[in-house]
Amino acid sequence: MDWIEASVSTTTQAADAVSEALIRAGAKGSQIIDRADIPQAEAGPGYGELYSQALRDSLPADVQVKAWFASPEHLLLARSAISQLAGILGTAAGRLELRSRQVRDEDWAENWKRYFKPLRVGRRLVVRPVWETYDRQPHDLVIDMDPGMAFGTGTHETTRLCMEMIEAHFAGGSALDIGTGSGILAIALARLGADQVLAVDLDPVAVKAARENIARNGLAQRIQVRQGDLTGGISGQQFNLVCANILADVILSLAPDVRPLLAAGGRFLASGIIRERARDVEDALTGLGFSLLDQRQEGEWVALLFGVADA
């Protein structure tokens, strides 16, 4: 299938707003390419250099937001949406120049590989693209990934926040990953001690990518992937940790269904929340009987960890 790839030049501050505008216009996926998202090389005992300055220098000076559309009509809607956004954000959004080209499915998938390099997240987790070599350190927990067209490489703030929270707070047991995407969080959970993980996603492309990545990491016996809508169809099971790296409004809608899924002492990790909505999510979940245990922020994104008194 042919797609129309749109690329918009913008700024770090406006990138998420541009991405959301393109998705609302009908994009089937989006990608933000920003030097600020490439971690500085880490050096120290056992760490080594995970990102070279050459990689950062190879990225465009402007932030680029790419999105993929199935029809020219959707591209017209995207142009209109970007024009409206320019009027709202003004110079803070940068040039907001939109360019487009025809691409095939295979080209879309290959775009990830240009910017996806080995990445350390937290103290022990390392995400390694399957096409990259990495000098593994003795304490490393390596996640081999080929995300294809599914969300989840570890480079986005929301994914990193989740992985850091899991490493800091998860003590093992069972886990549910809602909106698993590429399966990266499910794999991280297994690497960090989960004996059983249920990973759910509505998108069949994501389900396929997750299953392939899980098999690639030798974890098919511990991680079950299921195509489904949020918590629908999950009954009679309880988990030590439920993860949802989605969006604030989706988290608010599924929160009442999460409580019955938590085992005694269970935790609910909610991410994908823009900073402006963090209080809304906290207040709503507190009203449902959850209590905030930890909150972390990176850039404009926030992750919240909740417990409940009777879970």
Phi and psi in degrees as GROMACS dihedral restraints (atoms count N, CA, C in turn):
[ dihedral_restraints ]
;  ai    aj    ak    al  type     phi  dphi    fc
    3     4     5     6     1   -88.3    20    10
    4     5     6     7     1   144.8    20    10
    6     7     8     9     1  -124.9    20    10
    7     8     9    10     1   161.7    20    10
    9    10    11    12     1  -104.8    20    10
   10    11    12    13     1   117.6    20    10
   12    13    14    15     1   -94.9    20    10
   13    14    15    16     1   122.7    20    10
   15    16    17    18     1  -105.3    20    10
   16    17    18    19     1   139.2    20    10
   18    19    20    21     1  -128.4    20    10
   19    20    21    22     1   124.0    20    10
   21    22    23    24     1  -116.4    20    10
   22    23    24    25     1   127.5    20    10
   24    25    26    27     1   -85.0    20    10
   25    26    27    28     1   127.2    20    10
   27    28    29    30     1  -151.4    20    10
   28    29    30    31     1  -155.9    20    10
   30    31    32    33     1  -121.8    20    10
   31    32    33    34     1   165.6    20    10
   33    34    35    36     1   -57.5    20    10
   34    35    36    37     1   -42.7    20    10
   36    37    38    39     1   -64.8    20    10
   37    38    39    40     1   -33.0    20    10
   39    40    41    42     1   -99.6    20    10
   40    41    42    43     1    -4.5    20    10
   42    43    44    45     1   -59.2    20    10
   43    44    45    46     1   -43.7    20    10
   45    46    47    48     1   -66.3    20    10
   46    47    48    49     1   -37.4    20    10
   48    49    50    51     1   -65.7    20    10
   49    50    51    52     1   -39.1    20    10
   51    52    53    54     1   -64.8    20    10
   52    53    54    55     1   -45.5    20    10
   54    55    56    57     1   -59.3    20    10
   55    56    57    58     1   -44.5    20    10
   57    58    59    60     1   -63.6    20    10
   58    59    60    61     1   -40.2    20    10
   60    61    62    63     1   -62.3    20    10
   61    62    63    64     1   -40.0    20    10
   63    64    65    66     1   -68.5    20    10
   64    65    66    67     1   -39.8    20    10
   66    67    68    69     1   -63.7    20    10
   67    68    69    70     1   -43.3    20    10
   69    70    71    72     1   -64.0    20    10
   70    71    72    73     1   -27.1    20    10
   72    73    74    75     1   -79.1    20    10
   73    74    75    76     1    -5.2    20    10
   75    76    77    78     1   116.1    20    10
   76    77    78    79     1     7.6    20    10
   78    79    80    81     1   -62.9    20    10
   79    80    81    82     1   141.5    20    10
   81    82    83    84     1   -88.1    20    10
   82    83    84    85     1    -7.3    20    10
   84    85    86    87     1  -177.0    20    10
   85    86    87    88     1   159.5    20    10
   87    88    89    90     1  -145.4    20    10
   88    89    90    91     1   161.3    20    10
   90    91    92    93     1  -147.1    20    10
   91    92    93    94     1   131.5    20    10
   93    94    95    96     1  -104.1    20    10
   94    95    96    97     1   124.7    20    10
   96    97    98    99     1  -111.6    20    10
   97    98    99   100     1   108.1    20    10
   99   100   101   102     1  -142.1    20    10
  100   101   102   103     1   127.1    20    10
  102   103   104   105     1   -55.9    20    10
  103   104   105   106     1   -33.5    20    10
  105   106   107   108     1   -65.0    20    10
  106   107   108   109     1   -20.9    20    10
  108   109   110   111     1   -84.9    20    10
  109   110   111   112     1   -10.4    20    10
  111   112   113   114     1   -88.6    20    10
  112   113   114   115     1   110.9    20    10
  114   115   116   117     1   -58.7    20    10
  115   116   117   118     1   144.6    20    10
  117   118   119   120     1   -63.2    20    10
  118   119   120   121     1   148.3    20    10
  120   121   122   123     1   -57.4    20    10
  121   122   123   124     1   133.7    20    10
  123   124   125   126     1   -97.9    20    10
  124   125   126   127     1   136.9    20    10
  126   127   128   129     1  -130.9    20    10
  127   128   129   130     1   144.0    20    10
  129   130   131   132     1   158.4    20    10
  130   131   132   133     1   176.2    20    10
  132   133   134   135     1   -58.5    20    10
  133   134   135   136     1   121.7    20    10
  135   136   137   138     1    77.6    20    10
  136   137   138   139     1     1.7    20    10
  138   139   140   141     1  -101.3    20    10
  139   140   141   142     1   -54.4    20    10
  141   142   143   144     1    75.6    20    10
  142   143   144   145     1  -179.6    20    10
  144   145   146   147     1   -98.0    20    10
  145   146   147   148     1   117.5    20    10
  147   148   149   150     1   -97.8    20    10
  148   149   150   151     1   -22.6    20    10
  150   151   152   153     1  -132.2    20    10
  151   152   153   154     1   129.3    20    10
  153   154   155   156     1   -89.6    20    10
  154   155   156   157     1   152.6    20    10
  156   157   158   159     1   -62.2    20    10
  157   158   159   160     1   -28.5    20    10
  159   160   161   162     1   -61.6    20    10
  160   161   162   163     1   -37.5    20    10
  162   163   164   165     1   -64.4    20    10
  163   164   165   166     1   -46.2    20    10
  165   166   167   168     1   -60.7    20    10
  166   167   168   169     1   -41.1    20    10
  168   169   170   171     1   -68.2    20    10
  169   170   171   172     1   -22.8    20    10
  171   172   173   174     1   -77.5    20    10
  172   173   174   175     1   -15.7    20    10
  174   175   176   177     1   -79.2    20    10
  175   176   177   178     1   151.4    20    10
  177   178   179   180     1   -63.3    20    10
  178   179   180   181     1   152.0    20    10
  180   181   182   183     1   -64.2    20    10
  181   182   183   184     1   -43.2    20    10
  183   184   185   186     1   -78.2    20    10
  184   185   186   187     1   151.1    20    10
  186   187   188   189     1   -70.1    20    10
  187   188   189   190     1   134.7    20    10
  189   190   191   192     1  -113.6    20    10
  190   191   192   193     1   127.2    20    10
  192   193   194   195     1  -108.5    20    10
  193   194   195   196     1   116.1    20    10
  195   196   197   198     1  -103.2    20    10
  196   197   198   199     1   144.7    20    10
  198   199   200   201     1  -146.7    20    10
  199   200   201   202     1   156.0    20    10
  201   202   203   204     1  -123.5    20    10
  202   203   204   205     1   129.0    20    10
  204   205   206   207     1  -119.8    20    10
  205   206   207   208     1   148.4    20    10
  207   208   209   210     1   -88.4    20    10
  208   209   210   211     1   -15.2    20    10
  210   211   212   213     1  -148.6    20    10
  211   212   213   214     1   155.1    20    10
  213   214   215   216     1   -61.2    20    10
  214   215   216   217     1   -30.1    20    10
  216   217   218   219     1   -62.1    20    10
  217   218   219   220     1   -40.2    20    10
  219   220   221   222     1   -67.8    20    10
  220   221   222   223     1   -33.8    20    10
  222   223   224   225     1   -64.5    20    10
  223   224   225   226     1   -38.6    20    10
  225   226   227   228     1   -61.9    20    10
  226   227   228   229     1   -41.7    20    10
  228   229   230   231     1   -62.2    20    10
  229   230   231   232     1   -37.6    20    10
  231   232   233   234     1   -65.0    20    10
  232   233   234   235     1   -43.5    20    10
  234   235   236   237     1   -60.5    20    10
  235   236   237   238     1   -41.7    20    10
  237   238   239   240     1   -64.4    20    10
  238   239   240   241     1   -41.9    20    10
  240   241   242   243     1   -64.2    20    10
  241   242   243   244     1   -40.6    20    10
  243   244   245   246     1   -67.7    20    10
  244   245   246   247     1   -37.6    20    10
  246   247   248   249     1   -62.0    20    10
  247   248   249   250     1   -43.3    20    10
  249   250   251   252     1   -64.8    20    10
  250   251   252   253     1   -39.1    20    10
  252   253   254   255     1   -64.6    20    10
  253   254   255   256     1   -36.9    20    10
  255   256   257   258     1   -60.5    20    10
  256   257   258   259     1   -39.6    20    10
  258   259   260   261     1   -67.4    20    10
  259   260   261   262     1   -29.2    20    10
  261   262   263   264     1   -82.6    20    10
  262   263   264   265     1   -45.5    20    10
  264   265   266   267     1   -91.3    20    10
  265   266   267   268     1   -23.7    20    10
  267   268   269   270     1    64.1    20    10
  268   269   270   271     1  -142.5    20    10
  270   271   272   273     1   -68.3    20    10
  271   272   273   274     1   -18.7    20    10
  273   274   275   276     1   -63.6    20    10
  274   275   276   277     1   -19.7    20    10
  276   277   278   279     1   -92.4    20    10
  277   278   279   280     1     0.3    20    10
  279   280   281   282     1    75.7    20    10
  280   281   282   283     1  -151.8    20    10
  282   283   284   285     1   -73.1    20    10
  283   284   285   286     1   -31.4    20    10
  285   286   287   288     1    50.6    20    10
  286   287   288   289     1    41.2    20    10
  288   289   290   291     1   -83.1    20    10
  289   290   291   292     1   125.6    20    10
  291   292   293   294     1  -107.0    20    10
  292   293   294   295     1   123.4    20    10
  294   295   296   297     1  -119.2    20    10
  295   296   297   298     1   154.0    20    10
  297   298   299   300     1  -139.1    20    10
  298   299   300   301     1   156.1    20    10
  300   301   302   303     1  -156.4    20    10
  301   302   303   304     1   160.2    20    10
  303   304   305   306     1   -83.9    20    10
  304   305   306   307     1   135.6    20    10
  306   307   308   309     1  -137.5    20    10
  307   308   309   310     1   163.4    20    10
  309   310   311   312     1  -104.0    20    10
  310   311   312   313     1   165.3    20    10
  312   313   314   315     1   -49.0    20    10
  313   314   315   316     1   -43.8    20    10
  315   316   317   318     1   -64.1    20    10
  316   317   318   319     1   -36.7    20    10
  318   319   320   321     1   -65.0    20    10
  319   320   321   322     1   -41.1    20    10
  321   322   323   324     1   -58.1    20    10
  322   323   324   325     1   -49.0    20    10
  324   325   326   327     1   -62.3    20    10
  325   326   327   328     1   -39.0    20    10
  327   328   329   330     1   -69.7    20    10
  328   329   330   331     1   -23.0    20    10
  330   331   332   333     1   -58.0    20    10
  331   332   333   334     1   -32.7    20    10
  333   334   335   336     1   -58.2    20    10
  334   335   336   337     1   -37.5    20    10
  336   337   338   339     1   -68.9    20    10
  337   338   339   340     1   -20.3    20    10
  339   340   341   342     1   -70.6    20    10
  340   341   342   343     1   -27.2    20    10
  342   343   344   345     1  -122.0    20    10
  343   344   345   346     1     0.5    20    10
  345   346   347   348     1  -100.5    20    10
  346   347   348   349     1   108.3    20    10
  348   349   350   351     1  -122.9    20    10
  349   350   351   352     1   165.9    20    10
  351   352   353   354     1   -53.9    20    10
  352   353   354   355     1   136.4    20    10
  354   355   356   357     1  -139.0    20    10
  355   356   357   358     1   126.1    20    10
  357   358   359   360     1   -86.8    20    10
  358   359   360   361     1   133.9    20    10
  360   361   362   363     1  -126.3    20    10
  361   362   363   364     1   122.8    20    10
  363   364   365   366     1    70.5    20    10
  364   365   366   367     1  -151.5    20    10
  366   367   368   369     1   -87.3    20    10
  367   368   369   370     1   -35.8    20    10
  369   370   371   372     1  -121.4    20    10
  370   371   372   373     1   -25.8    20    10
  372   373   374   375     1   -77.1    20    10
  373   374   375   376     1   134.8    20    10
  375   376   377   378     1  -131.6    20    10
  376   377   378   379     1   124.3    20    10
  378   379   380   381     1   -94.6    20    10
  379   380   381   382     1   120.2    20    10
  381   382   383   384     1  -118.3    20    10
  382   383   384   385     1   117.1    20    10
  384   385   386   387     1   -61.2    20    10
  385   386   387   388     1   141.7    20    10
  387   388   389   390     1   -64.8    20    10
  388   389   390   391     1   -20.5    20    10
  390   391   392   393     1   -92.0    20    10
  391   392   393   394     1     2.9    20    10
  393   394   395   396     1  -112.3    20    10
  394   395   396   397     1   148.0    20    10
  396   397   398   399     1   -91.5    20    10
  397   398   399   400     1   153.6    20    10
  399   400   401   402     1  -150.5    20    10
  400   401   402   403     1   132.7    20    10
  402   403   404   405     1   -84.3    20    10
  403   404   405   406     1    94.5    20    10
  405   406   407   408     1   -67.8    20    10
  406   407   408   409     1   135.5    20    10
  408   409   410   411     1   -94.4    20    10
  409   410   411   412     1   157.5    20    10
  411   412   413   414     1   -57.3    20    10
  412   413   414   415     1   -33.7    20    10
  414   415   416   417     1   -91.3    20    10
  415   416   417   418     1    -2.6    20    10
  417   418   419   420     1   -70.0    20    10
  418   419   420   421     1   143.1    20    10
  420   421   422   423     1  -112.0    20    10
  421   422   423   424     1   101.0    20    10
  423   424   425   426     1   -90.8    20    10
  424   425   426   427     1   134.7    20    10
  426   427   428   429     1  -113.1    20    10
  427   428   429   430     1   112.7    20    10
  429   430   431   432     1   -86.2    20    10
  430   431   432   433     1   125.5    20    10
  432   433   434   435     1  -133.2    20    10
  433   434   435   436     1   141.4    20    10
  435   436   437   438     1  -136.3    20    10
  436   437   438   439     1    92.1    20    10
  438   439   440   441     1   -69.9    20    10
  439   440   441   442     1   -20.2    20    10
  441   442   443   444     1    57.4    20    10
  442   443   444   445     1  -125.3    20    10
  444   445   446   447     1  -100.3    20    10
  445   446   447   448     1    10.3    20    10
  447   448   449   450     1   -94.4    20    10
  448   449   450   451     1   151.0    20    10
  450   451   452   453     1   -75.3    20    10
  451   452   453   454     1   137.8    20    10
  453   454   455   456     1   126.7    20    10
  454   455   456   457     1    89.8    20    10
  456   457   458   459     1  -121.9    20    10
  457   458   459   460     1   -11.5    20    10
  459   460   461   462     1    94.4    20    10
  460   461   462   463     1   -11.4    20    10
  462   463   464   465     1   -83.0    20    10
  463   464   465   466     1   -23.2    20    10
  465   466   467   468     1   -79.8    20    10
  466   467   468   469     1   145.0    20    10
  468   469   470   471     1   -55.9    20    10
  469   470   471   472     1   -40.0    20    10
  471   472   473   474     1   -63.5    20    10
  472   473   474   475     1   -40.2    20    10
  474   475   476   477     1   -68.5    20    10
  475   476   477   478     1   -43.8    20    10
  477   478   479   480     1   -61.3    20    10
  478   479   480   481     1   -43.1    20    10
  480   481   482   483     1   -59.3    20    10
  481   482   483   484     1   -43.4    20    10
  483   484   485   486     1   -61.3    20    10
  484   485   486   487     1   -46.4    20    10
  486   487   488   489     1   -63.7    20    10
  487   488   489   490     1   -39.7    20    10
  489   490   491   492     1   -65.9    20    10
  490   491   492   493     1   -41.1    20    10
  492   493   494   495     1   -64.3    20    10
  493   494   495   496     1   -42.8    20    10
  495   496   497   498     1   -60.9    20    10
  496   497   498   499     1   -46.0    20    10
  498   499   500   501     1   -61.9    20    10
  499   500   501   502     1   -37.2    20    10
  501   502   503   504     1   -76.8    20    10
  502   503   504   505     1   -31.4    20    10
  504   505   506   507     1  -120.9    20    10
  505   506   507   508     1   -19.2    20    10
  507   508   509   510     1   -84.8    20    10
  508   509   510   511     1   123.7    20    10
  510   511   512   513     1  -106.5    20    10
  511   512   513   514     1    14.7    20    10
  513   514   515   516     1   102.4    20    10
  514   515   516   517     1   175.1    20    10
  516   517   518   519     1   110.1    20    10
  517   518   519   520     1  -145.2    20    10
  519   520   521   522     1  -106.1    20    10
  520   521   522   523     1   155.6    20    10
  522   523   524   525     1  -147.3    20    10
  523   524   525   526     1   151.5    20    10
  525   526   527   528     1  -121.7    20    10
  526   527   528   529     1   126.3    20    10
  528   529   530   531     1  -111.3    20    10
  529   530   531   532     1   106.5    20    10
  531   532   533   534     1   -92.4    20    10
  532   533   534   535     1   122.9    20    10
  534   535   536   537     1    76.6    20    10
  535   536   537   538     1    56.6    20    10
  537   538   539   540     1   -68.7    20    10
  538   539   540   541     1   -24.6    20    10
  540   541   542   543     1    61.0    20    10
  541   542   543   544     1  -121.6    20    10
  543   544   545   546     1   -75.0    20    10
  544   545   546   547     1    -8.6    20    10
  546   547   548   549     1    90.7    20    10
  547   548   549   550     1     7.4    20    10
  549   550   551   552     1   -63.4    20    10
  550   551   552   553     1   -40.8    20    10
  552   553   554   555     1   -71.6    20    10
  553   554   555   556     1   -37.3    20    10
  555   556   557   558     1   -60.9    20    10
  556   557   558   559     1   -41.3    20    10
  558   559   560   561     1   -67.5    20    10
  559   560   561   562     1   -41.9    20    10
  561   562   563   564     1   -59.8    20    10
  562   563   564   565     1   -41.6    20    10
  564   565   566   567     1   -59.8    20    10
  565   566   567   568     1   -44.9    20    10
  567   568   569   570     1   -65.8    20    10
  568   569   570   571     1   -41.5    20    10
  570   571   572   573     1   -61.9    20    10
  571   572   573   574     1   -31.9    20    10
  573   574   575   576     1   -95.1    20    10
  574   575   576   577     1    14.1    20    10
  576   577   578   579     1   116.6    20    10
  577   578   579   580     1    -0.8    20    10
  579   580   581   582     1   -65.8    20    10
  580   581   582   583     1   132.5    20    10
  582   583   584   585     1   -85.6    20    10
  583   584   585   586     1   -28.5    20    10
  585   586   587   588     1  -142.6    20    10
  586   587   588   589     1   134.0    20    10
  588   589   590   591     1  -129.4    20    10
  589   590   591   592     1   133.5    20    10
  591   592   593   594     1  -107.3    20    10
  592   593   594   595     1   121.1    20    10
  594   595   596   597     1  -112.9    20    10
  595   596   597   598     1   126.9    20    10
  597   598   599   600     1  -124.2    20    10
  598   599   600   601     1   138.0    20    10
  600   601   602   603     1  -151.9    20    10
  601   602   603   604     1   145.8    20    10
  603   604   605   606     1   -79.3    20    10
  604   605   606   607     1   -27.1    20    10
  606   607   608   609     1   -82.7    20    10
  607   608   609   610     1   120.3    20    10
  609   610   611   612     1   -63.3    20    10
  610   611   612   613     1   -29.8    20    10
  612   613   614   615     1   -63.9    20    10
  613   614   615   616     1   -43.3    20    10
  615   616   617   618     1   -65.3    20    10
  616   617   618   619     1   -41.8    20    10
  618   619   620   621     1   -59.6    20    10
  619   620   621   622     1   -43.7    20    10
  621   622   623   624     1   -63.9    20    10
  622   623   624   625     1   -46.1    20    10
  624   625   626   627     1   -63.4    20    10
  625   626   627   628     1   -41.9    20    10
  627   628   629   630     1   -62.5    20    10
  628   629   630   631     1   -45.3    20    10
  630   631   632   633     1   -61.5    20    10
  631   632   633   634     1   -40.3    20    10
  633   634   635   636     1   -66.0    20    10
  634   635   636   637     1   -42.7    20    10
  636   637   638   639     1   -67.9    20    10
  637   638   639   640     1   -38.3    20    10
  639   640   641   642     1   -64.1    20    10
  640   641   642   643     1   -44.5    20    10
  642   643   644   645     1   -63.1    20    10
  643   644   645   646     1   -39.2    20    10
  645   646   647   648     1   -59.9    20    10
  646   647   648   649     1   -32.1    20    10
  648   649   650   651     1   -93.8    20    10
  649   650   651   652     1     6.6    20    10
  651   652   653   654     1    68.4    20    10
  652   653   654   655     1    32.0    20    10
  654   655   656   657     1  -119.2    20    10
  655   656   657   658     1    17.9    20    10
  657   658   659   660     1   -63.0    20    10
  658   659   660   661     1   -25.4    20    10
  660   661   662   663     1   -78.6    20    10
  661   662   663   664     1   -18.0    20    10
  663   664   665   666     1  -109.8    20    10
  664   665   666   667     1   -14.2    20    10
  666   667   668   669     1  -123.6    20    10
  667   668   669   670     1   121.5    20    10
  669   670   671   672     1  -102.2    20    10
  670   671   672   673     1   130.3    20    10
  672   673   674   675     1  -107.7    20    10
  673   674   675   676     1   131.8    20    10
  675   676   677   678     1  -132.6    20    10
  676   677   678   679     1   135.3    20    10
  678   679   680   681     1   -84.1    20    10
  679   680   681   682     1   123.0    20    10
  681   682   683   684     1  -173.7    20    10
  682   683   684   685     1   172.8    20    10
  684   685   686   687     1  -101.9    20    10
  685   686   687   688     1   105.5    20    10
  687   688   689   690     1    52.8    20    10
  688   689   690   691     1  -121.3    20    10
  690   691   692   693     1   -95.9    20    10
  691   692   693   694     1     4.6    20    10
  693   694   695   696     1   -60.0    20    10
  694   695   696   697     1   132.7    20    10
  696   697   698   699     1    85.7    20    10
  697   698   699   700     1    -2.4    20    10
  699   700   701   702     1  -100.3    20    10
  700   701   702   703     1   108.2    20    10
  702   703   704   705     1  -144.1    20    10
  703   704   705   706     1   152.9    20    10
  705   706   707   708     1    73.4    20    10
  706   707   708   709     1    11.0    20    10
  708   709   710   711     1  -122.8    20    10
  709   710   711   712     1   148.1    20    10
  711   712   713   714     1  -133.2    20    10
  712   713   714   715     1   151.9    20    10
  714   715   716   717     1  -132.6    20    10
  715   716   717   718     1   150.2    20    10
  717   718   719   720     1   -75.4    20    10
  718   719   720   721     1   -26.6    20    10
  720   721   722   723     1  -145.2    20    10
  721   722   723   724     1   133.1    20    10
  723   724   725   726     1  -115.1    20    10
  724   725   726   727     1   125.4    20    10
  726   727   728   729     1  -110.8    20    10
  727   728   729   730     1   138.0    20    10
  729   730   731   732     1  -140.9    20    10
  730   731   732   733     1    99.4    20    10
  732   733   734   735     1  -100.3    20    10
  733   734   735   736     1    80.3    20    10
  735   736   737   738     1  -128.4    20    10
  736   737   738   739     1  -109.8    20    10
  738   739   740   741     1  -141.4    20    10
  739   740   741   742     1   157.9    20    10
  741   742   743   744     1   -55.9    20    10
  742   743   744   745     1   -47.6    20    10
  744   745   746   747     1   -64.6    20    10
  745   746   747   748     1   -36.4    20    10
  747   748   749   750     1   -68.8    20    10
  748   749   750   751     1   -40.5    20    10
  750   751   752   753     1   -60.5    20    10
  751   752   753   754     1   -42.3    20    10
  753   754   755   756     1   -62.5    20    10
  754   755   756   757     1   -37.0    20    10
  756   757   758   759     1   -73.9    20    10
  757   758   759   760     1   -31.2    20    10
  759   760   761   762     1   -94.5    20    10
  760   761   762   763     1   -13.1    20    10
  762   763   764   765     1   -53.8    20    10
  763   764   765   766     1   -43.3    20    10
  765   766   767   768     1   -61.1    20    10
  766   767   768   769     1   -29.1    20    10
  768   769   770   771     1   -81.3    20    10
  769   770   771   772     1   -15.2    20    10
  771   772   773   774     1   -76.3    20    10
  772   773   774   775     1   -37.9    20    10
  774   775   776   777     1   -52.7    20    10
  775   776   777   778     1   -48.0    20    10
  777   778   779   780     1   -65.8    20    10
  778   779   780   781     1   -15.0    20    10
  780   781   782   783     1   -88.2    20    10
  781   782   783   784     1    -7.2    20    10
  783   784   785   786     1   -90.1    20    10
  784   785   786   787     1   129.4    20    10
  786   787   788   789     1   -73.7    20    10
  787   788   789   790     1   171.8    20    10
  789   790   791   792     1   -56.4    20    10
  790   791   792   793     1   128.0    20    10
  792   793   794   795     1    76.8    20    10
  793   794   795   796     1    10.0    20    10
  795   796   797   798     1   -70.0    20    10
  796   797   798   799     1   163.0    20    10
  798   799   800   801     1  -130.4    20    10
  799   800   801   802     1   151.0    20    10
  801   802   803   804     1  -119.1    20    10
  802   803   804   805     1   115.9    20    10
  804   805   806   807     1  -102.8    20    10
  805   806   807   808     1   114.6    20    10
  807   808   809   810     1  -114.3    20    10
  808   809   810   811     1   126.6    20    10
  810   811   812   813     1  -138.8    20    10
  811   812   813   814     1  -176.2    20    10
  813   814   815   816     1    80.8    20    10
  814   815   816   817     1    21.6    20    10
  816   817   818   819     1  -105.3    20    10
  817   818   819   820     1   121.1    20    10
  819   820   821   822     1   -70.7    20    10
  820   821   822   823     1   152.2    20    10
  822   823   824   825     1   -53.8    20    10
  823   824   825   826     1   -39.3    20    10
  825   826   827   828     1   -66.5    20    10
  826   827   828   829     1   -20.7    20    10
  828   829   830   831     1  -101.2    20    10
  829   830   831   832     1    -2.6    20    10
  831   832   833   834     1   -60.2    20    10
  832   833   834   835     1   -42.9    20    10
  834   835   836   837     1   -65.7    20    10
  835   836   837   838     1   -37.7    20    10
  837   838   839   840     1   -58.4    20    10
  838   839   840   841     1   -45.9    20    10
  840   841   842   843     1   -66.1    20    10
  841   842   843   844     1   -45.0    20    10
  843   844   845   846     1   -60.4    20    10
  844   845   846   847     1   -46.6    20    10
  846   847   848   849     1   -63.3    20    10
  847   848   849   850     1   -42.8    20    10
  849   850   851   852     1   -65.2    20    10
  850   851   852   853     1   -43.6    20    10
  852   853   854   855     1   -73.0    20    10
  853   854   855   856     1   -33.5    20    10
  855   856   857   858     1   -61.4    20    10
  856   857   858   859     1   -39.0    20    10
  858   859   860   861     1   -64.8    20    10
  859   860   861   862     1   -22.0    20    10
  861   862   863   864     1   -90.7    20    10
  862   863   864   865     1     2.3    20    10
  864   865   866   867     1   100.0    20    10
  865   866   867   868     1     2.5    20    10
  867   868   869   870     1   -80.1    20    10
  868   869   870   871     1   156.4    20    10
  870   871   872   873     1  -126.6    20    10
  871   872   873   874     1   135.7    20    10
  873   874   875   876     1   -75.6    20    10
  874   875   876   877     1   125.0    20    10
  876   877   878   879     1  -104.2    20    10
  877   878   879   880     1   -32.7    20    10
  879   880   881   882     1  -157.4    20    10
  880   881   882   883     1   148.7    20    10
  882   883   884   885     1  -141.4    20    10
  883   884   885   886     1   130.6    20    10
  885   886   887   888     1  -133.0    20    10
  886   887   888   889     1   146.7    20    10
  888   889   890   891     1  -131.8    20    10
  889   890   891   892     1   141.0    20    10
  891   892   893   894     1  -138.8    20    10
  892   893   894   895     1   120.3    20    10
  894   895   896   897     1    61.6    20    10
  895   896   897   898     1  -127.7    20    10
  897   898   899   900     1   -95.0    20    10
  898   899   900   901     1     7.4    20    10
  900   901   902   903     1  -112.8    20    10
  901   902   903   904     1   147.3    20    10
  903   904   905   906     1  -130.9    20    10
  904   905   906   907     1   142.3    20    10
  906   907   908   909     1  -120.0    20    10
  907   908   909   910     1   137.9    20    10
  909   910   911   912     1  -123.8    20    10
  910   911   912   913     1   134.8    20    10
  912   913   914   915     1  -112.4    20    10
  913   914   915   916     1   125.7    20    10
  915   916   917   918     1  -119.3    20    10
  916   917   918   919     1   151.9    20    10
  918   919   920   921     1  -125.1    20    10
  919   920   921   922     1   174.6    20    10
  921   922   923   924     1  -135.3    20    10
  922   923   924   925     1   148.8    20    10
  924   925   926   927     1   -62.0    20    10
  925   926   927   928     1   -34.8    20    10
  927   928   929   930     1  -104.0    20    10
  928   929   930   931     1    17.9    20    10
